[in-house]
Amino acid sequence: MTSKAREIPKQSPETPDSGGDEGKLEQIRFSPEEEAALLTESNDLKLQANNLFGSARYSEAIQEYDKALQSCPNNLDFEAAVLRSNIAACHLKLEDWKAAVTAATSSIESLDRIHPPKADGDKVYAGDNVDELDSHEGATKKSSPCTTDIQRIRAKSLMRRARARCELGGWAALQGAEEDYRLLSKMDHLPPADRKTVQSRLLSLPARLDAAKQAEIGQMMGKLKELGNGILKPFGLSTDNFNMTKDPATGGYSMQFNQGNGGSSSASG
């Protein structure tokens, strides 16, 4: 007599609740046996992805990590956070900075659901050199991560997101990177290399932030000038006909209109 193995249902990250609120989402629940089987499958796929990463086959590694995420029971936030952090590491190797930011942010959000970060920082007992991959213990059963494990992965994901944001550049991205590095600077027990990177970035970022701010302000003013010229053109004028001069004594500005034929008039305010 033969028996047919029980088929484990396919899962999506979240499944809409069949009743009541349309916007409410409910996680799929599995029996302990089904959860263990899914986690085993997920960890096997993660191991394959780790091997691909070690062979510098980063795009293929991302595909295997994605499969591992699909197999991972969606109530296991820690395991999902590890996978997403590893995906961020792959995107860093591929220099896909936006994708790295997205993956690292997803990892941090998963960890926040387990253990929200403290305002004054948390202790971290292991760090990240960005390209290191996590291979969490307990491949055949659900893990019960302690605070140390959670903060270790949070530090890795923050390091990866901060680096990606620095590479992206731009005022908003650099502001985000500075925030990440400030969070990391409050964490204890970062490896010396990571601590050095954090301190170095916090020293260099203010100048980059100021330059990016000025560049974006310049771009904005250029667009405003272009808009103004479009409005003034029917009247035979342009923004070049107007000059703003600051009075050093009062701090007020005066606007001078240049007619272009030697004459000018001014108004102050």
GUKOLSE-595351 format. One record per residue (C-alpha): residue number from 1; residue in one letter; y, x, z. Coordinates in nm, 2 decimals, always signed. Each point is the difference from the previous one (the first is absolute). Last residue first. Layout:
% residues N
   nr  rest       v       u       w
  NUM     A       Y       X       Z
...
//
This chain:
% residues 269
   nr  rest       v       u       w
  269     G   +9.56   +1.19   -0.07
  268     S   +0.20   +0.17   -0.26
  267     A   +0.10   -0.10   -0.35
  266     S   +0.10   +0.24   -0.28
  265     S   +0.16   +0.00   -0.34
  264     S   -0.03   +0.25   -0.29
  263     G   +0.17   +0.09   -0.32
  262     G   -0.10   +0.30   -0.21
  261     N   -0.15   -0.20   -0.28
  260     G   -0.35   -0.05   +0.15
  259     Q   +0.10   -0.29   +0.21
  258     N   -0.11   +0.17   +0.32
  257     F   -0.04   -0.24   +0.29
  256     Q   +0.01   +0.16   +0.34
  255     M   -0.20   -0.14   +0.29
  254     S   +0.11   +0.10   +0.35
  253     Y   -0.25   +0.06   +0.28
  252     G   +0.05   +0.00   +0.38
  251     G   -0.09   +0.28   +0.23
  250     T   +0.35   -0.01   +0.14
  249     A   +0.11   +0.36   -0.02
  248     P   -0.26   +0.12   -0.25
  247     D   +0.09   -0.27   -0.25
  246     K   -0.30   -0.05   -0.22
  245     T   +0.05   -0.03   -0.37
  244     M   -0.19   -0.25   -0.23
  243     N   +0.06   +0.05   -0.37
  242     F   +0.00   -0.28   -0.26
  241     N   +0.03   +0.04   -0.38
  240     D   -0.33   +0.19   -0.01
  239     T   -0.16   -0.33   +0.09
  238     S   +0.06   -0.12   -0.35
  237     L   +0.27   -0.19   -0.18
  236     G   +0.06   -0.16   -0.34
  235     F   -0.02   -0.35   +0.15
  234     P   -0.34   -0.08   -0.16
  233     K   -0.13   +0.33   +0.15
  232     L   +0.09   -0.09   +0.36
  231     I   -0.32   -0.19   +0.08
  230     G   -0.24   +0.25   -0.17
  229     N   +0.19   +0.29   +0.15
  228     G   -0.06   -0.15   +0.34
  227     L   -0.37   -0.03   -0.05
  226     E   -0.02   +0.36   -0.11
  225     K   +0.20   +0.10   +0.30
  224     L   -0.23   -0.19   +0.23
  223     K   -0.30   +0.17   -0.16
  222     G   +0.16   +0.34   +0.05
  221     M   +0.08   -0.09   +0.36
  220     M   -0.36   -0.09   +0.06
  219     Q   -0.12   +0.33   -0.15
  218     G   +0.24   +0.19   +0.21
  217     I   -0.11   -0.18   +0.31
  216     E   -0.36   +0.08   -0.09
  215     A   +0.09   +0.37   -0.04
  214     Q   +0.19   +0.00   +0.33
  213     K   -0.28   -0.15   +0.19
  212     A   -0.26   +0.23   -0.16
  211     A   +0.21   +0.30   +0.10
  210     D   +0.04   -0.13   +0.35
  209     L   -0.37   -0.06   +0.04
  208     R   -0.09   +0.34   -0.14
  207     A   +0.23   +0.16   +0.25
  206     P   -0.14   -0.20   +0.29
  205     L   -0.36   +0.07   -0.12
  204     S   -0.01   +0.37   +0.05
  203     L   -0.02   +0.03   +0.38
  202     L   -0.23   -0.30   +0.05
  201     R   -0.22   +0.14   -0.28
  200     S   -0.04   +0.33   +0.17
  199     Q   -0.08   -0.15   +0.34
  198     V   -0.27   -0.23   -0.16
  197     T   -0.15   +0.29   -0.20
  196     K   -0.01   +0.22   +0.30
  195     R   -0.18   -0.27   +0.21
  194     D   -0.24   -0.05   -0.29
  193     A   -0.09   +0.37   +0.00
  192     P   -0.02   +0.02   +0.38
  191     P   -0.25   -0.29   +0.01
  190     L   +0.16   -0.32   +0.15
  189     H   -0.09   -0.01   +0.37
  188     D   +0.27   -0.25   +0.12
  187     M   +0.18   -0.25   -0.22
  186     K   +0.38   -0.03   +0.03
  185     S   +0.06   +0.22   -0.31
  184     L   -0.23   -0.22   -0.20
  183     L   +0.22   -0.30   +0.05
  182     R   +0.31   +0.20   -0.10
  181     Y   -0.20   +0.12   -0.31
  180     D   -0.07   -0.36   -0.10
  179     E   +0.37   -0.10   +0.05
  178     E   +0.11   +0.30   -0.21
  177     A   -0.24   -0.10   -0.28
  176     G   +0.13   -0.35   +0.00
  175     Q   +0.36   +0.12   -0.03
  174     L   -0.12   +0.23   -0.29
  173     A   -0.15   -0.30   -0.18
  172     A   +0.31   -0.21   +0.04
  171     W   +0.24   +0.27   -0.12
  170     G   -0.20   +0.12   -0.29
  169     G   -0.28   +0.25   +0.00
  168     L   -0.35   -0.09   -0.10
  167     E   -0.13   +0.34   +0.12
  166     C   +0.14   -0.06   +0.34
  165     R   -0.15   -0.34   +0.01
  164     A   -0.34   +0.14   -0.09
  163     R   +0.02   +0.25   +0.28
  162     A   +0.10   -0.26   +0.25
  161     R   -0.29   -0.23   -0.11
  160     R   -0.26   +0.28   +0.04
  159     M   +0.13   +0.12   +0.34
  158     L   +0.02   -0.36   +0.12
  157     S   -0.36   -0.07   -0.12
  156     K   -0.13   +0.31   +0.18
  155     A   +0.19   -0.09   +0.32
  154     R   -0.13   -0.35   +0.00
  153     I   -0.35   +0.13   -0.05
  152     R   +0.02   +0.21   +0.31
  151     Q   +0.18   -0.28   +0.18
  150     I   -0.29   -0.24   -0.05
  149     D   -0.26   +0.26   +0.10
  148     T   +0.19   +0.09   +0.32
  147     T   +0.04   -0.37   +0.08
  146     C   -0.38   -0.05   -0.01
  145     P   -0.18   -0.12   -0.30
  144     S   -0.29   -0.24   +0.05
  143     S   -0.22   +0.06   -0.30
  142     K   -0.21   -0.26   -0.17
  141     K   -0.34   +0.13   -0.09
  140     T   -0.18   +0.21   -0.27
  139     A   +0.25   +0.28   -0.07
  138     G   +0.11   +0.07   +0.35
  137     E   +0.23   +0.29   -0.02
  136     H   +0.32   -0.01   -0.21
  135     S   +0.02   +0.21   -0.31
  134     D   +0.38   +0.07   -0.04
  133     L   +0.12   +0.20   -0.29
  132     E   +0.23   +0.31   +0.02
  131     D   +0.25   +0.03   -0.28
  130     V   +0.30   -0.09   +0.21
  129     N   -0.04   +0.29   +0.25
  128     D   -0.06   -0.26   +0.26
  127     G   +0.00   -0.01   +0.38
  126     A   -0.23   -0.05   +0.29
  125     Y   +0.06   -0.09   +0.36
  124     V   +0.29   -0.24   -0.03
  123     K   +0.19   -0.13   +0.29
  122     D   +0.22   -0.29   -0.06
  121     G   +0.38   -0.04   -0.07
  120     D   +0.28   -0.13   +0.21
  119     A   +0.01   -0.34   -0.17
  118     K   -0.37   -0.05   +0.04
  117     P   -0.21   -0.06   -0.31
  116     P   -0.19   -0.33   -0.03
  115     H   -0.37   +0.04   +0.06
  114     I   -0.25   -0.19   -0.21
  113     R   +0.23   -0.19   -0.23
  112     D   +0.22   +0.31   -0.02
  111     L   -0.30   +0.20   -0.13
  110     S   -0.03   -0.23   -0.30
  109     E   +0.37   +0.02   -0.07
  108     I   -0.02   +0.38   +0.02
  107     S   -0.27   +0.01   -0.27
  106     S   +0.19   -0.24   -0.22
  105     T   +0.31   +0.22   +0.03
  104     A   -0.21   +0.30   -0.11
  103     A   -0.13   -0.18   -0.30
  102     T   +0.34   -0.12   -0.11
  101     V   +0.16   +0.34   +0.05
  100     A   -0.27   +0.17   -0.19
   99     A   +0.03   -0.24   -0.29
   98     K   +0.37   +0.07   -0.02
   97     W   -0.06   +0.38   +0.01
   96     D   -0.25   +0.02   -0.28
   95     E   -0.02   +0.38   +0.02
   94     L   -0.37   -0.01   -0.08
   93     K   -0.07   +0.20   +0.32
   92     L   +0.23   -0.23   +0.19
   91     H   -0.19   -0.30   -0.15
   90     C   -0.32   +0.14   +0.14
   89     A   +0.14   +0.04   +0.34
   88     A   +0.13   -0.36   -0.01
   87     I   -0.35   -0.12   -0.08
   86     N   -0.13   +0.19   +0.31
   85     S   +0.26   -0.18   +0.21
   84     R   -0.12   -0.33   -0.15
   83     L   -0.36   +0.08   +0.09
   82     V   +0.09   +0.10   +0.36
   81     A   +0.21   -0.32   +0.04
   80     A   -0.29   -0.22   -0.12
   79     E   -0.24   +0.16   +0.26
   78     F   +0.26   -0.07   +0.27
   77     D   +0.07   -0.36   -0.12
   76     L   -0.36   -0.12   +0.02
   75     N   +0.06   -0.37   -0.04
   74     N   -0.01   +0.03   -0.38
   73     P   -0.37   +0.11   +0.00
   72     C   +0.00   +0.31   -0.22
   71     S   -0.17   -0.06   -0.33
   70     Q   +0.33   -0.05   -0.19
   69     L   +0.15   +0.30   +0.18
   68     A   -0.30   +0.22   -0.10
   67     K   +0.05   -0.11   -0.36
   66     D   +0.37   +0.10   +0.02
   65     Y   -0.11   +0.34   +0.15
   64     E   -0.24   +0.04   -0.30
   63     Q   +0.28   -0.07   -0.25
   62     I   +0.24   +0.24   +0.18
   61     A   -0.26   +0.27   -0.01
   60     E   -0.03   -0.04   -0.38
   59     S   +0.37   +0.06   -0.03
   58     Y   -0.02   +0.30   +0.24
   57     R   -0.27   +0.20   -0.17
   56     A   +0.10   +0.32   +0.18
   55     S   -0.36   +0.07   +0.09
   54     G   +0.07   -0.05   +0.37
   53     F   +0.15   -0.33   -0.09
   52     L   -0.31   -0.10   -0.18
   51     N   -0.21   +0.09   +0.30
   50     N   +0.23   -0.20   +0.23
   49     A   -0.04   -0.30   -0.25
   48     Q   -0.38   +0.02   +0.02
   47     L   +0.03   +0.01   +0.38
   46     K   +0.23   -0.31   -0.01
   45     L   -0.25   -0.18   -0.21
   44     D   -0.28   +0.06   +0.26
   43     N   +0.25   -0.11   +0.27
   42     S   +0.07   -0.33   -0.17
   41     E   -0.37   -0.07   -0.06
   40     T   -0.08   +0.07   +0.37
   39     L   +0.30   -0.22   +0.10
   38     L   -0.13   -0.28   -0.22
   37     A   -0.34   +0.02   +0.15
   36     A   +0.13   +0.01   +0.36
   35     E   +0.23   -0.30   -0.07
   34     E   -0.29   -0.20   -0.14
   33     E   -0.22   +0.08   +0.30
   32     P   +0.27   -0.08   +0.25
   31     S   +0.07   -0.33   -0.18
   30     F   +0.30   -0.01   -0.22
   29     R   +0.34   -0.16   +0.03
   28     I   +0.24   -0.03   -0.29
   27     Q   +0.36   +0.03   +0.11
   26     E   +0.23   -0.31   +0.00
   25     L   +0.32   -0.04   -0.18
   24     K   +0.27   -0.27   +0.07
   23     G   +0.24   -0.07   -0.28
   22     E   -0.16   -0.33   -0.10
   21     D   -0.01   -0.13   +0.35
   20     G   -0.26   -0.26   +0.07
   19     G   -0.35   +0.06   -0.12
   18     S   -0.20   +0.24   -0.22
   17     D   +0.16   +0.31   +0.15
   16     P   +0.08   +0.24   -0.28
   15     T   -0.22   +0.31   -0.01
   14     E   +0.12   +0.35   +0.08
   13     P   -0.09   +0.35   -0.12
   12     S   -0.26   -0.15   -0.24
   11     Q   -0.36   -0.02   +0.09
   10     K   -0.33   -0.03   -0.18
    9     P   -0.27   -0.18   +0.20
    8     I   -0.29   +0.20   +0.13
    7     E   -0.33   -0.12   -0.15
    6     R   -0.28   -0.05   +0.25
    5     A   -0.31   +0.19   -0.11
    4     K   -0.27   -0.21   -0.17
    3     S   -0.33   -0.01   +0.18
    2     T   -0.34   +0.07   -0.14
    1     M   -0.33   -0.14   +0.09
//
